[in-house]
Amino acid sequence: MARISYDAQTAAAFKAVREVPRDGLSEWREAVRRHLRPARGMTLVDIGAGTGAFTAAFSDWFEVSVIAVEPSAAMRARIPRTRAVQVLEGDASALPLADASADAAWLSLVIHHIPDLSDAAREIRRVLRPGAPVLIRQGFPDRYEPAGDLKLDGIELVRWFPETARAIETFPSVRDTCEAFAAAGFRQDALVQVRETYPATLAEFLGQIDAFRHADTTMRDLTEAEFLRGRERLRRAVEEAEDAATPETRSNWLDLLVLR
Ligand SMILES: C[S@@+](CC[C@H](N)C(=O)[O-])C[C@H]1O[C@@H](n2cnc3c(N)ncnc32)[C@H](O)[C@@H]1O
């Protein structure tokens, strides 16, 4: 069971406000390229593909075949279909793929929804060819202060709604993730911070914030008072940004964990 229900309403909100526009993903493109080492004829499995933003990006950027596996019918319905993209029902612990049939696995903001990460790691090991990478895009609680190197407010939502950190604290840590994958035969290959940027202004973000609340696991956890306080914080920042001559580029920092 995912932490939230990815029903038709959530899928529509996710598509509208949670997908990072392609222009904001250039740093992800280069980080993934370095570790994927894409080549023609490769097959990448996008596990928990959601509405397919990364499925489409990988197929366009790297000319690889992508199998998008997604448990929610409403999310799956929104994945753009092309000749290089196959969309299948399934989840991380039951992948509809043959043994040793894929050259890489991608899991973006998914591992906190997986009920048994060790089970999923074994299943991913089964479908990947030897040496193939698992690429995980995620906010890991142990990467942030006080234990880690990063500031949690590198995550944009945490900057405005600090109580969203409460949900992130319950997500699998780097350590949990590496342990689950180590038991399935994977070793950590890289852990890097990657930035994404958003073309929408802070004022546009404020306009989307109710939809965000519906589409984001960490926002769903907020009390009404926490949400209203954060929205007010954001509203004041919008006013200040309007007074400033050059608006700040909106950005978000997450980790790319690579295992092989
Ligand atoms: C936050 S969304 C991320 C979607 C997409 N990866 C992205 O980054 O745009 C999480 C997705 O994980 C899916 N999901 C939930 N439980 C899952 C599981 N056990 N295995 C695979 N995917 C799962 C949900 O249906 C949802 O589409």
The ligand as an ORCA input file, in Angstrom:
! r2SCAN-3c Opt
* xyz 0 1
  C       5.500     10.443     -5.687
  S       4.952      9.431     -6.991
  C       6.391      9.467     -8.059
  C       6.074      9.246     -9.497
  C       7.268      9.320    -10.448
  N       8.261      8.337    -10.118
  C       7.869     10.702    -10.462
  O       8.912     10.927     -9.829
  O       7.302     11.590    -11.115
  C       5.017      7.814     -6.304
  C       4.517      6.713     -7.247
  O       4.847      5.431     -6.689
  C       3.800      4.543     -6.953
  N       3.871      3.422     -5.995
  C       3.253      3.294     -4.803
  N       3.561      2.121     -4.229
  C       4.412      1.496     -5.072
  C       5.090      0.245     -5.050
  N       4.971     -0.599     -4.012
  N       5.865     -0.077     -6.106
  C       6.015      0.767     -7.147
  N       5.395      1.963     -7.220
  C       4.614      2.334     -6.199
  C       2.547      5.401     -6.803
  O       1.423      4.806     -7.421
  C       3.002      6.718     -7.447
  O       2.712      6.752     -8.827
*
